[in-house]
Amino acid sequence: TLAHSIMYPAEIIRSISNKFIDARECGELVFFPSTVWKHKELGVEFEIRLCPSLQKKPVAAVDSFRQEKIKDQSDAFTPPYNPSLHVGDLQDDGTDYIVLVLSSAFLSLLDLVVSTVRHDPDYRPGKPSYNVLITLEHMHLIPRKQDVYIIPETGYEVSVNALGFAGMLLVKCEEELEALKNQSLGKVLRSVGLESVHEIQVVDTIAEAE
């Protein structure tokens, strides 16, 4: 039941290892061997991971009831959670103030994301798309206009998510890797994201204050 899945942070951390093992044994997590090619650009050491096995990604066998649940669940990170991957629900341990600070920072950055999107006349209708990066010291929200970069010479589609903006990209074949090596990775990220309109936003903020 839900009551049994409520856990404190330390309990969550202690449970991850066993949950990971269980998920692999039941087929919900699958290991794919890969190799890494490193490339330095813009003062950043990028990693391009080659994983040919993803071209034929295996699908775990499931019964008809489970298949229906998968069909109805469009996002693995929203309820109802897959029980094989769900470690537990985080119990409030008295650190509400930390959550509030992060929430305030996140909402401020989200306002900037929305503002950036509004300044792009070619942005597609619908809710804004963005990636989130969180470190021990910083939080970044990166507005984007698409989630793939199409290599002009080959037509290969390279998926770019939050890991891409952290300097890690994934390709599925040698040909795709070689094609991506010939691209400026800075250009790849700029093509997926939106141009900064920080100066315009500053002017708009000053105008609102006056």
Residue, then its C-alpha position, 0 to 999 in steps of 0.5 A: t500500500l501507499a503507506h508502506s512506500i513512504m520513506y525517509p531520505a536515508e531509507i530511499i538511498r539504502s533501498i536503491s541498490n536492491k531495487f536496481i537489482d530486482a528491476r534488472e532481474c525481472g527485465e524492467l531494466v536492461f543493460f546495454p554495452s557501450t563505448v565512449w568517445k571524448h571531444k573537447e570544445l568550448g572548454v567542455e569535454f563532451e562525451i559521445r556514447l555509442c550503443p549499437s544495441l539500442q538499434k534493436k532494443p529488447v522489450a520485456a515480456v509482459d502479461s496482457f494486464r500489464q500491457e494494458k497498464i503500460k499502454d495507458q501510462s504515457d509518462a514513466f515519471t508520473p503515477p501510477y508508477n511501475p512497482s518494479l521501478h518505484v523505490g518509495d515516496l519521500q517522507d517529510d523530514g522537517t526540511d520544508y524550507i529547502v523545498l521552498v527555496l528550490s521551488s522559488a528558484f525553479l519558478s523564477l527560472l521557469d518564468l524566464v523560460v516562458s519569457t524566452v519562448r514568447h520572444d521566439p516568433d517561430y516557436r510551435p504552439g503548446k506548452p514550453s519544452y525545457n530541460v532541467l540540470i541541478t548540481l549541488e550549487h546551481m540549477h539550470l532550466i534550458p528552453r528548447k524548441q526541439d528534442v532532436y538534432i538532424i545531421p544535415e549530411t546524413g539525416y541521422e536524428v540525434s536525441v538531445n535531452a538534459l544529459g546532452f546539455a550536460g555534455m553527454l550525447l548518445v548515438k546508436c551506430e558507428e556511422e552516426l558517431e562519425a557524422l556527429k564527430n564532424q559537427s560542432l557540438g556547440k552548434v548541435l546544442r544551439s540548434v536544439g535550444l533557444e537563443s538567449v534574450h537576456e538583455i531584452q528581458v532585463v529591459d522589460t523588467i526595468a520597464e515593469a518596475e517603472 
